[in-house]
Amino acid sequence: MGAEFKISQIGAVMLGVRDLAESVAFYRDTLGLKVKLQEPQIALLEAGPVDLGLSPGHTRLAPHVAGATEVVFRVESVREAQQALQQRGVSFLGEPRQVTATEWAAHFKDRDGHLLSIFGPEGKLG
């Protein structure tokens, strides 16, 4: 038998990007994530217990997507977060919709076409 191991958690989700500087600006300035590390070929941003990694090299490693992926960002109010992001230039794919008995989601894409969403209670505007 081979060596045994146990996965303890997801440490990072890596996204392939065409332009690292543009992508870092989007995730930092538009979405408000804090840059944890930035080097010429990779950036790691704090997104709670899981880091979000951006890497031009990943577009060469996996040029064809095998399946649909989505990065989901938890928020306290989907409607308020949507309004704030729209004011920062984010275009949503549709109106927020209820996805569970208590949780709502609204979807958008980053500059490279990755599917992103905000997820949480509907919240109120005003």
ABEGO torsion letter per residue (X at the ends): XBBBBBBABBABBBBBBABAAAAAAAAAAAAGBBBABBBAABBBBBBEABBBBBBAAAAAABABBABBBBBBBBBABAAAAAAAAAAAGBBBAEBBBBABAABBBBBBBBAAGBBBBBBEBAEBBX
